């Protein structure tokens, strides 16, 4: 039997809506590292009772998207240098493999789609839109990796992106981007040429180079 929230949503539907929306915001860097949240604040923002807010926070904490202290304080993660290096290493392992598996299915429509995303990124760079940049950057990678047809591996990569979301927002301020990342162009060129070693190198460099700036 589904439990009605005070605002008329069924509890499972309400908590899933809160979970998915918060998850997306965290992944796209809308919340900075160490941003404090409260169940009451989440409930008010999403117009739900405490129960779905608590369940959404529980799920996000389990994924490493939020930290929950012993005192009950909820916040976005502030990653240590060691943790950033660990997550960068995971990206360097997972994402070149996903790109390699996608290569045999990299038809012209995919390449044109990636170029279109790069065009959108260029516009966001000009506007200085950090959240839009992070969102479109992840869209570029996800669009490519979906062609790998490796859902378990992609889910692992997305969990890493989720844990890095607030940190990526911090990184964007340091990078001071003025153009599309050069490695995106190298990725597209390698796809066109069917160059697997070049593709792996371009992806590995793209996903780790910026993060290493934060631990230098």
N, C-alpha and C positions, 0 to 999 in steps of 0.2 A: 504494500500500500504506500503511495507517495504522500509525503507530508507537505502541506501547503505552507509557504512562507507568509509572513505578515503582509507581503505585497502581492500575494496571489500566485507566485511562481511555485512550482513543485520543487522541493529541496534539491533532488539530484540535478534538475535542469538549471537551477539557480547557481549551485556551486560550480557546475561545469562552465557556465557563462563567465563567472568571476575568474575561475582558474585560467580559461583560455585567453581572456582579455589581459589579465595581469601577466601571464606568461609571455604574450606577444610584446607587451610594453617593456618588460625586463629584457627580453632578447634583443629588442631594437634600441636599447640604450636610453629609453625615455626616463628611467630612474637612475640617478648617479650612485656610485658606490657608497655604502653606509647610510642610504636613505631609510629613515625609520618609518614603519607603518604600524597601524593599530587595527585590531579587528573591528572596533567601533567605526574607525575612519573608512575602512574598506566596505563595511556594511552600509554606511551612509552614502558613499560614492556610488555603489551599485544598487542601492535600494533593496537590500536583502537583510535577513536576520543574521544573527551571529553564527548560526550553525553552518550555512553555506560559506560564509567568510572564513570560518575556522577550517573547514574541510579543504578549501582552495589553498589556504596557507600551508596546511599539512602536506598536500601534494607537491607544492612548489618547494617546500623545504626538503622533501625527499629527493627532489631532482637537483638540489644544490642551487636553486634560483633565489632562495631566501635563506637567511640564517635565523634560527630560533634559539635564543639564549636560555639558560636554566631559569632565569627570572621571567621568561616569557616575552622578552623584547624581540620584535620582528624587524628585520632590516635586510636590505640588499647586501650581497657579500662585498667585503673589502678584501681583495685577494693579496696574499703575500707574494713576494718575488718567486718563491719556490712553487707556489700554486700556479702562478702565471706560466712559469716554465713548463710545468707538468701538463697544463692544458694546451700550450703551444705544441708540445711534443705529441700529444694526442691528435691534434689537427694535422700535424706533419705526417702521422702514420695513416690516419683514416682518409683524408681528403685526396691525396695523390692516388690512392687505390680506387676510390670512387670515380675519380676522373678517368683513370685507366680503363675501368670497366665500362664507362660511358662512351669511350672513344669509338668502338665499332658501331655505335648507334648515333654518332654525331653527324646527322644529315644536315643539309644546307639550311633547313628551316630553323634548326636549333642554333646554328651559328649566327643566323640573322637575328634571332631572338636575343642572343647574348650581346650582339652589337647594339641592339636597340636599348637594352638595359644599360650598357655603357654610356649611351647617349643621355639617358635619364640621369645617370650618376654625374655626368659632366655638368648638367644643369643644376643639380643639387649642390655640387661643389661651389659653383658660382654664387649660389644663394647662401652658402654657409649653413646649410640645413644638416646638422649632425645626425639627427634621428632618421631623416630621409635617406641620408648617405648610407648609414648602417643597414637600414631596411633593404635598400636596393642592392647593396653589396652582398648581403645574404641571399637575396633573390637570384643574383647572378650565379652564385655557387649552387644553390638548391636546384635551379633550372638545369644546370649541367649534371648534377649528381642524380637527379631523378632518372636520367637515361641509363644509369648504371643498373637499374632494376635490382638494387640491393637494399631493401627497406630496413633491415636490422642495422646495417652499417650506417645508413643515413640517419636513423633515429639516434644512434650514438653520437654522430657528428652534431646533430641539433641540440642534444643535451649539453655538449661542450659549448656551443654557441650561446645557449641559455645562461650558463654559468659565467660566461665572459661578457654578457651584454652590458652591464654597468661599467666594466673596465674598458670596453671598446669605446664607450662614450667619453671616458677620460682620455683615452688614446687619441681620439679624433682631434681634441684640442691641441695635443702636442704635435700632431702630424702637419697641421696647417695645410691641408690639401689645396692644391690649385688646379689639379687636373685628375682625370681618371687614372687609377693605379696602373703603372706601366705593365705590371704582370698580368692584368686582365687582357691587355692587347696581346701579350705573349701567349696566353692561354688560347685565345681565339686563333692566333696564327698556327699554333701547334695542332689544334683541331683540324684546321684547313689542310695542313700538310700530312695529317695522320702520324705525327711525330710523338710517339708515346714517351720516350725519355725526356723530350723537351716539354711535354705536357706535365709530366710528373714534377719536373724541376720548377716550372713556372707556378704550379699550384702550391708546392711546398714553400717556395720563397714568398709567395703572396700571403699565405696564411700565417707565416711566422715572423716575417721581417718587422712588421709594425709592433707586434707584441714584445719583441726583444728590446725595443726602445724603452719600454717601461721598467725593465730590470737592469738596464745598463747604468 
